[in-house]
Amino acid sequence: MRFTRTLPLMAAALLAGACGSAEEAPEAAEAPAEAALTAAEVTAAVEGLECFLNNSTMAEAAERPSPLHQEPIVLGRDVGKVCYGAPSARDREIMGGLVPYGELWRVGANEATALHVPFAVNVGGLALEAGSYSLFALPGETEWQFFVSPIWERWGVPITEEVQASALGSFMVTPATSDEMVEVLEYSWEASGPNAGTLTLAWENTRLPIPVSKPVM
């Protein structure tokens, strides 16, 4: 009788010990976050992506009235860039003037504005494979339509019927206005995480934000 009374007590003790072990077991360690690229690594990656120049050198392009500029696009440990000629306003009316509404524009100066992405990416919601592309746009007062073409080793104008027909697709961007005057056209990149960010075209008082992201695997 004494033996049979101890069985429930032993079982309860074993069960309590098992529960305690489960509660005290440490959680599985999360995988360490991928280290961000250093400034030197970004610079090296950008220099490895060549801008197209029409009968010119990089040094010569830097001395043009609308010099060649480059803007890195960093998504995690992947680096792309935009190559573009950067004109100045020089007291001219830009939007609706020098850049007419309703007419195709190369969104830069000199050679075609080029996007180099050695990885798959979504630009404005448009899925692109790794490669190089040119950008051009149809400006409007309330909306801009951007086009992406695989024909990028070219002078920016004219935007021929061949270039227009080659477009892989387009996306719409709503312009924003700012009180801050941007004298020299610029593209700027701002990451919103390791896999997404915004490429913004700014000139005069207009800002055009273009969302860029890695596709979800």
N, C-alpha and C positions, 0 to 999 in steps of 0.2 A: 504494500500500500504506500509505504513511504517513497518507493522508487517511482510509482506511477504519478504521485503528486509533483515530483520535480520535473517531469517532462515538459509540461506547459511553460514552466519558468525558464528552462533552458532554451526552448524555442523562441520565447519572447526576447531573451537576452541576445541570441544570435541575430534575430531580425533587427533589433535596435542597433547592433554593431554594424550590420550591413548598411543600414540607412545612414548612419553617421559617417561611414567611409565615403558614401556617394556624395554627401553634402560637402565634405571637406576636400574632395578631389579638386585640384586646381583646374580652371578652364583651359582649353587648348589655346596656345599662344597664336595670335594673329600673325599672318605673314608680314614681314617688314615692308613698309612703303618703299616704292622704287625711288631711288635718289634722283633729285632734280639735276638737270644738266648745269654745269658751271658756265660762267660767261665765256671762258676760253673754248669750251666744247661747242657752245652755240656759234661762236665766231668761226670756228673751224668748219662746222657743218654748213654755214652760210657761204663761206668761201668755196666750198666744194660744189655749189650749185651756180653755174655760170649764167649771167645775164646775156641775152643776145644783143650785139652791137652791130650796127650797119656801117661797115667801113670806118670803124673808130676803135680806139683803145679805151680802157677804163679811165685812164688819166685824162684823156681828151674829153670823154663824156662828163667827167666831173667839172670841167671848165665851161661847159655849155651855158647859155642863158637859162636853159631849163635843165639843170644838171641831173645825172642819173642818181637815183636813190634806191636803197634796198631796205626792206623791212622784214625781219625774221618772224616766222610763225612757229611757235614752239608748243607742241602738244605732247606732254609727257617727255619721252626721250626721242621723239621724232621732230625734225626741224625742216620746215619749208621756208619759202620767202616770196616776196613780191618785188619785182623790178619795175621801176617807173620813172619817167621824166617828170621833174618837179617844177612847173612854171610858177611865176610870181604874179600877183594881181596887178601891181604897179598902177594903182589908182584907177583901174578899169572895173566896170561892172562885170562880174563873172557869171553868176547864175541868171539865165534869161538874157544875157548879153553876149560875152565871149563864148559862153557855153549855152547855145540856144535850146529852148525847150522844144521837144518834138523832133530833134535831129540826133542821129547817132553820134556818139563821142567816144574817143579812145580812153577816157578816164585817166589821162596823163598827158605827156608830151613825147615827141620824137618817136622812138620805137614803140611798138604795141606794149601796153601794160601787161606784164607776164606774171603768171602764178606758177611757181615750181613746188610741187608736192611729191616727194619720193615715197609716198604712202597713200593708201585709200583715204578719202576725206569727203565730208559733206560741206558744200559751200552754198549758203543760202537755201539749204534743203535739197540742193542738186548733188547727186552722188557722182563722185569722180574717182577714177582709178588713179593709181600712182602715175605721175607724168608731168608734163608742162603744158600750160594753156595760156591763151590770151583772154583778156577781159575787155568788153566794151559795153556801153550802156545807151539807153534811150531816156534822157532826162525829162522829167515832168515837174510841174509846180507842186503836185501833191504826192507823186509816186514816180520812182525810177525803175526801169526794167533793165536788169543786168544780163548779159549773155556771156557764155563761156565757149571758146573755140579751141580746137586742138592746133590750129594754125597760129603759131606764136612767133616764129622767126621772121618777122616782117616789120616794115615801117608802119607806124600807127594809122596813117591815112593814105589813100581813102580806105574806108571799110567796105571792101568790094562785095559784090554779090556772092563770090566764092566764099569769102570769109563768113558772110551772113548765113549762107546755106550750110556751112560746116558746123554751126553752133550746135552743141550737144544738148542745150536746153537753156532756160532762163529762170530768173527769180525776181521777185519784186522787193524793193526796199523803200520804206517811208522815210523821207528826209526829215531831219530835225534842225532847228535853227538855234544859234547861240549868239550871245552878245559879244563873245570873244572873236576878234578878227584873226583869221589864219591867212597870212600874207602869201606863204609858199605852200602849194598843194602838198598834202602829206597823207600817207597811210600809216596807221598806228595799230599795234596789236595789243590786246589785253586778254589774258587768259582768265577763265572763270572756273578752272579746274584742270586736272591733267588731260582731259579729253575734249575740252571745248573752250571757246573764246570768241572774241569779236574783232574783226578787221574793220577799222573805220577809215573811210575816205573823208577828209576834211579840207575845205577850201572856202575862203571868204567867210561867210557866216553859216555855211551849210555843213551838216554832218550826216554821213551815210553809213550806218552800222550794218555790217554783213556778218551773220553768224557762221562760224566754222566749227566743225566737230569731227571726231573720228566716228565711223559707223559702229553701231552696237554689234558685237560679234555674237 
